[in-house]
Amino acid sequence: MAKAEKLGFSSERLGRIAPFLDERYIQTGKLPCAQVQVWRRGKLAYESVQGLADRERGRALKADDLFRIYSMTKPVTSVALMMLVEEGLVALDDPVAEYIPEWADLGVFNGGYLKTFQTRPCDRPMLVIDLLRHTSGLTYGFQQQGNVDAAYRELKLVEDLRAGTLAETMKALAKVPLQFSPGEAWNYSISTDVVGHLVEVISGQTLDAFFDERIFKPLGMTDTFFTVPKDKADRLAALYAVGALGSKLPIAAKPDLVEAPEKSAYLKPATFLSGGGGLVSTAADYMRFARMLLNGGELDGARLLGPKTIRLMASNHLPDGKDLTQMSRSLFSEATYAGVGFGLGFGVTIDPARTMLAGSAGDFFWGGAASTFFWVDPEEDLAVVFLTQLLPSSAYPVRRELRTLVYSAITHTGRA
């Protein structure tokens, strides 16, 4: 690990991170564990590994332990599709129905329930870009906002990230109307699972094969996969939740065990390859992915995307330059709304003052359901990965606190 001062950091201030997490979250039992990596100016500036990977067995977290990263899978899937865009095999303004013919007659909800839905025509076709930026009109069943969400739950759409297949899910979605006309609003949804299906259709490969051949092997990500190999099973962390998956318990309540490592569904082969939330990874592996993004699409001689494509992905693509407070109909999001837009697979900071957090215009980020988080700040030549295993991600403000701790440790702004 490099000397923090040489990377424009105060080592004393970076040193606040571990005690803060320990006192506020680990010792109080709010989080089972926490791992942080901070990369700046070409070097690892900071790393901490704290707590228990398996509370019931008393196993301490190790630096190479495996975490369910859930929606931090979404940026990987988005990169995969943009690689195909660069190859001219698909365009952002292509109608999605070109790749999913069953969706040619999708309409917008206008009343009724599953099997009795009434619809109206979409104002315009759903485009590939709508999937990447979550303006597709699709949803998640757990949002519980109305009859469309209820139909998702009844059909168990993307409810089990291990069961069924992508193709079966696409056919089932043809039976359910959109919540709104594409481009009309932003709603966090299964859109990125659809992106994963497009990657399969366009490339002719299964999503896991594409990831392995085109992303993981080139980047040296040897510990990222949909299914944990038997010889790495002892490195999988346990999964916990605050109460019954988000019930409101006292702030210091000890989280419940949701999935013990030895009984994890991730030890069995997945049939549903969820581009929206199916991957397991390590801090070191995901940092390699983040560094590729920070470097403009390249890492250690392996180029996945061009720098202009990365810049396009990390730009705000919400219509008319709006932020999420103006566009969102979602009851759940990994993003802080104010001052935040959305790019092609990431949340994007467009106005740091409105977020009320230190940061940079143009930094981009996302997180996962088990409270994991990462961000990339090109202006500061900075990438940060935070991993833990606690559902739901909204339980505690640890992501905002970590951003504050990291940015407050910077002594020299900008690139070296």
C-alpha positions in Angstrom: 0.0 0.0 0.0 1.4 3.4 -1.0 2.0 6.2 1.4 -1.2 8.2 1.6 0.5 11.6 1.5 2.1 10.8 -1.8 -1.4 10.3 -3.2 -2.8 13.6 -2.0 -4.4 12.1 1.1 -3.9 12.7 4.9 -3.0 9.3 6.4 -4.4 10.5 9.7 -7.8 11.3 8.2 -7.9 8.1 6.1 -7.2 6.4 9.4 -10.5 7.6 10.8 -12.4 5.2 8.5 -11.8 1.9 10.3 -12.5 3.3 13.9 -15.6 5.0 12.7 -17.0 1.8 11.1 -15.9 -0.3 14.1 -17.5 2.0 16.7 -20.7 2.8 14.9 -21.4 -0.4 13.0 -19.3 -3.4 13.9 -19.1 -3.2 17.7 -22.8 -2.3 17.9 -23.8 -5.3 15.7 -25.4 -3.2 13.1 -23.1 -4.5 10.4 -21.6 -8.0 10.5 -18.5 -6.9 8.6 -17.0 -4.1 6.4 -14.3 -4.0 3.8 -13.1 -0.7 2.2 -10.6 -0.1 -0.6 -9.6 3.4 -1.7 -7.6 3.8 -4.9 -6.0 7.0 -6.1 -3.5 8.2 -8.6 -2.5 4.6 -9.6 -2.1 3.2 -6.1 -4.0 1.6 -3.3 -4.2 4.3 -0.7 -6.2 2.6 2.0 -7.8 -0.8 2.9 -9.6 -2.0 6.0 -11.0 -5.4 6.7 -13.3 -5.6 9.8 -15.8 -7.8 11.6 -17.1 -11.3 11.0 -17.8 -12.9 7.7 -19.8 -15.6 9.6 -21.2 -14.4 12.9 -22.6 -17.8 13.9 -19.3 -19.5 13.5 -17.2 -16.6 14.7 -15.2 -16.5 11.4 -13.3 -13.2 10.9 -13.6 -11.4 7.6 -10.6 -11.9 5.3 -9.4 -9.6 2.5 -10.3 -12.2 -0.2 -13.7 -13.2 1.1 -16.6 -13.4 -1.4 -19.7 -11.1 -1.2 -23.1 -11.1 -2.9 -22.8 -7.8 -4.8 -26.4 -7.8 -6.1 -27.1 -4.6 -8.1 -23.3 -3.9 -8.4 -23.8 -6.5 -11.2 -25.7 -3.8 -13.2 -22.6 -1.8 -14.2 -20.9 -5.0 -15.4 -23.9 -5.9 -17.6 -24.1 -2.3 -18.9 -20.4 -2.4 -19.9 -21.0 -5.7 -21.7 -23.8 -4.2 -23.8 -21.7 -1.1 -24.5 -18.9 -3.3 -25.8 -21.4 -4.6 -28.4 -22.5 -1.1 -29.2 -18.8 -0.2 -29.9 -18.7 -3.2 -32.3 -21.7 -1.9 -34.2 -23.9 -4.8 -33.3 -26.5 -2.8 -31.5 -27.3 0.9 -31.1 -28.7 2.9 -28.2 -31.7 4.1 -30.2 -32.6 0.6 -31.5 -36.2 -0.5 -30.5 -36.0 -3.2 -27.9 -38.6 -5.2 -29.8 -36.1 -5.8 -32.5 -34.4 -8.2 -30.1 -37.4 -9.3 -28.1 -40.2 -9.8 -30.8 -42.7 -10.8 -28.0 -42.6 -7.2 -26.8 -43.7 -5.6 -30.1 -47.2 -4.9 -28.8 -46.4 -3.8 -25.2 -48.7 -1.1 -23.9 -48.9 1.1 -20.9 -51.1 0.2 -17.9 -54.6 1.8 -18.1 -56.5 -0.3 -15.5 -57.2 -3.8 -14.5 -55.2 -6.7 -13.0 -53.2 -9.6 -14.4 -55.3 -11.4 -17.1 -57.6 -8.4 -17.2 -55.2 -5.6 -17.9 -56.3 -2.6 -20.0 -53.6 -0.8 -21.9 -53.0 2.3 -24.0 -50.3 2.6 -26.7 -46.9 3.8 -25.8 -46.0 7.3 -26.8 -42.9 5.9 -28.5 -41.2 2.5 -28.6 -38.9 1.4 -25.8 -35.3 1.9 -26.9 -32.1 0.2 -25.8 -31.1 3.4 -24.0 -34.3 3.2 -21.9 -33.1 -0.1 -20.4 -29.7 1.2 -19.5 -31.0 4.4 -17.8 -34.2 2.8 -16.2 -36.6 4.9 -18.3 -38.1 1.8 -19.9 -41.5 1.6 -18.0 -40.5 -1.7 -16.4 -40.4 -2.1 -12.6 -39.6 -4.4 -9.7 -42.3 -6.4 -7.9 -41.0 -5.4 -4.5 -41.7 -1.7 -5.1 -45.4 -2.5 -4.4 -46.7 0.7 -6.1 -49.8 -0.8 -7.8 -51.3 -3.5 -10.0 -48.3 -3.8 -12.4 -45.9 -4.5 -9.5 -48.5 -6.9 -8.1 -48.4 -8.8 -11.4 -44.6 -9.0 -11.2 -45.0 -10.6 -7.8 -47.7 -13.0 -8.9 -45.6 -14.1 -11.8 -42.5 -14.2 -9.6 -40.5 -12.1 -12.1 -36.9 -11.7 -11.0 -37.9 -12.7 -7.5 -35.4 -15.6 -7.3 -32.1 -14.6 -8.7 -31.2 -18.2 -9.2 -34.3 -19.8 -10.8 -35.9 -19.8 -14.2 -34.1 -18.5 -17.3 -33.7 -15.1 -18.9 -35.7 -16.2 -22.0 -38.6 -17.4 -19.9 -38.7 -14.1 -18.0 -38.8 -12.1 -21.3 -41.8 -14.1 -22.4 -43.6 -13.6 -19.1 -43.0 -9.8 -19.2 -44.9 -9.7 -22.5 -48.0 -10.4 -20.5 -47.6 -7.3 -18.2 -48.0 -3.7 -19.3 -45.5 -1.0 -18.7 -46.0 1.4 -15.8 -45.5 4.4 -18.1 -44.5 5.2 -21.6 -40.7 4.8 -22.2 -38.8 8.0 -21.5 -41.6 9.5 -19.5 -40.1 8.8 -16.0 -37.3 7.0 -14.1 -38.1 3.8 -12.2 -35.6 1.4 -10.8 -36.4 -1.9 -12.4 -35.5 -5.2 -14.0 -34.3 -3.3 -17.0 -30.7 -4.5 -16.6 -31.8 -8.1 -16.6 -33.3 -7.3 -20.0 -29.9 -5.8 -20.9 -28.3 -9.1 -20.0 -30.8 -10.9 -22.2 -29.8 -8.6 -25.1 -26.2 -9.4 -24.6 -27.0 -13.1 -25.0 -29.2 -12.5 -28.0 -26.7 -10.2 -29.8 -23.5 -12.0 -28.9 -24.7 -15.6 -29.2 -23.1 -16.4 -25.8 -24.7 -17.0 -22.4 -24.2 -14.1 -20.1 -21.8 -15.9 -17.8 -19.6 -17.0 -20.8 -19.6 -13.4 -22.2 -18.6 -12.0 -18.8 -15.9 -14.5 -18.3 -14.4 -14.3 -21.8 -14.8 -10.6 -22.5 -14.6 -8.9 -19.0 -13.4 -11.1 -16.2 -10.4 -12.8 -17.8 -9.1 -9.7 -19.5 -9.3 -7.7 -16.3 -7.9 -10.5 -14.1 -11.1 -10.8 -12.1 -10.6 -14.4 -10.9 -13.1 -14.3 -8.1 -16.3 -13.0 -9.8 -19.0 -15.3 -10.9 -22.7 -16.3 -10.8 -21.9 -19.6 -9.0 -19.3 -19.9 -6.3 -16.8 -22.8 -7.2 -16.6 -25.6 -4.6 -12.9 -24.8 -3.9 -13.8 -21.2 -3.0 -17.0 -21.9 -1.0 -15.3 -21.4 2.4 -14.6 -17.8 1.4 -18.3 -16.8 1.0 -19.6 -14.5 3.7 -22.9 -15.0 5.5 -25.9 -12.8 4.6 -27.9 -10.8 7.2 -30.9 -8.6 7.3 -32.3 -6.0 9.7 -35.3 -7.9 11.0 -37.5 -9.6 8.5 -35.9 -8.2 5.4 -36.3 -4.5 6.3 -38.8 -4.5 9.1 -38.3 -1.4 11.3 -36.4 -2.5 14.4 -34.5 -0.4 16.9 -31.3 1.0 15.3 -29.1 -1.2 17.4 -31.0 -4.4 16.8 -28.8 -7.3 15.9 -29.4 -8.4 12.3 -30.9 -11.7 11.5 -29.1 -14.5 9.5 -30.7 -14.8 6.1 -28.3 -17.2 4.3 -25.6 -19.2 5.9 -22.5 -19.7 3.7 -22.7 -23.5 3.7 -26.4 -23.4 2.6 -26.1 -20.6 0.1 -28.0 -20.8 -3.2 -24.8 -19.3 -4.8 -23.1 -22.7 -4.3 -25.5 -24.2 -6.8 -25.5 -23.5 -10.6 -27.8 -20.6 -11.5 -30.2 -21.1 -14.4 -31.3 -17.4 -14.3 -28.2 -15.4 -15.1 -29.3 -12.1 -13.5 -27.5 -9.2 -15.1 -29.3 -7.0 -12.6 -28.1 -8.7 -9.5 -26.6 -12.2 -9.7 -22.9 -11.8 -9.2 -20.6 -12.7 -6.3 -17.2 -10.9 -6.1 -14.4 -9.7 -3.9 -13.1 -6.2 -3.1 -10.0 -6.7 -5.1 -11.9 -8.0 -8.1 -14.5 -5.2 -8.1 -11.7 -2.6 -7.6 -10.2 -3.9 -10.9 -13.5 -3.3 -12.6 -13.7 0.2 -11.0 -10.2 1.0 -12.1 -11.0 0.0 -15.6 -13.8 2.6 -15.6 -11.5 5.2 -13.9 -8.9 4.6 -16.6 -11.3 5.2 -19.5 -12.1 1.6 -20.3 -8.6 0.0 -20.0 -6.6 -1.8 -17.3 -3.1 -3.2 -17.5 -3.2 -3.4 -21.3 -6.7 -4.9 -21.6 -9.1 -2.4 -23.2 -12.8 -3.2 -22.9 -14.2 0.2 -24.0 -12.9 3.5 -25.4 -12.7 6.5 -23.2 -15.4 8.3 -25.1 -17.8 5.5 -24.5 -17.0 5.6 -20.7 -17.6 9.3 -20.8 -20.9 8.7 -22.5 -21.9 6.1 -19.9 -21.0 8.4 -17.0 -23.0 11.4 -18.4 -26.5 12.2 -17.2 -29.0 10.7 -19.7 -32.2 11.7 -18.0 -34.4 13.7 -20.5 -33.7 17.5 -20.5 -30.9 17.1 -18.0 -33.2 16.5 -15.1 -32.2 14.8 -11.9 -33.9 12.0 -10.1 -36.1 14.2 -7.9 -37.7 15.4 -11.2 -37.9 12.0 -12.9 -38.2 9.2 -10.3 -41.3 7.2 -9.6 -39.4 4.7 -7.7 -39.9 3.8 -4.1 -36.5 2.1 -3.9 -33.2 3.3 -5.3 -29.5 2.9 -4.7 -29.1 6.6 -5.5 -29.4 9.7 -3.4 -31.9 11.7 -5.5 -31.1 15.4 -5.1 -28.4 16.5 -7.5 -28.1 13.0 -9.0 -28.8 12.0 -12.6 -28.5 8.7 -14.2 -26.2 7.5 -16.9 -25.9 4.2 -18.8 -25.7 1.9 -15.8 -24.7 4.2 -13.0 -26.0 7.0 -10.9 -24.1 10.3 -11.8 -23.5 13.3 -9.6 -24.5 16.4 -11.6 -24.7 19.0 -8.8 -22.6 18.2 -5.6 -24.2 21.1 -3.7 -27.7 19.6 -4.1 -26.5 16.2 -2.8 -25.2 18.0 0.3 -22.1 15.7 0.1 -18.5 16.4 -0.8 -17.8 15.0 -4.2 -17.3 16.0 -7.9 -19.6 16.7 -10.7 -19.3 13.7 -12.9 -18.5 11.1 -10.3 -20.5 8.0 -10.8 -21.6 5.1 -8.6 -23.9 2.3 -7.7 -24.6 -0.1 -4.9 -26.2 -3.5 -4.1 -29.1 -4.6 -1.9 -26.8 -6.0 0.8 -25.4 -2.4 1.4 -22.4 -2.8 -0.9 -21.3 0.3 -2.8 -18.7 1.7 -5.1 -17.9 5.0 -6.8 -15.5 6.4 -9.4 -14.4 10.1 -9.4 -12.4 10.9 -12.6 -11.7 14.5 -11.5 -10.0 13.2 -8.4 -8.5 10.1 -10.0 -10.3 8.1 -7.3 -12.1 4.8 -6.9 -13.7 3.4 -3.8 -15.2 0.0 -3.0 -17.2 -0.8 0.1 -18.5 -4.3 0.9 -20.6 -5.8 3.6 -23.6 -8.2 3.8 -26.7 -6.5 5.2 -30.2 -6.2 3.8 -31.7 -3.8 3.0 -29.3 -1.2 1.7 -31.4 1.6 3.2 -30.9 0.3 6.8 -28.1 2.8 7.6 -26.5 5.9 6.0 -23.1 4.2 5.9 -22.5 5.0 2.2 -23.0 8.7 2.7 -20.8 8.6 5.8 -18.0 6.8 3.9 -18.1 9.3 1.1 -17.6 12.1 3.6 -14.8 10.3 5.4 -12.9 9.7 2.1 -13.3 13.1 0.6 -12.4 14.8 3.9 -9.1 12.9 3.8 -8.1 14.5 0.4 -5.4 17.2 0.9 -4.5 17.9 -2.7 -7.4 18.0 -5.2 -7.4 16.9 -8.8 -5.1 14.5 -10.6 -1.4 14.3 -9.8 
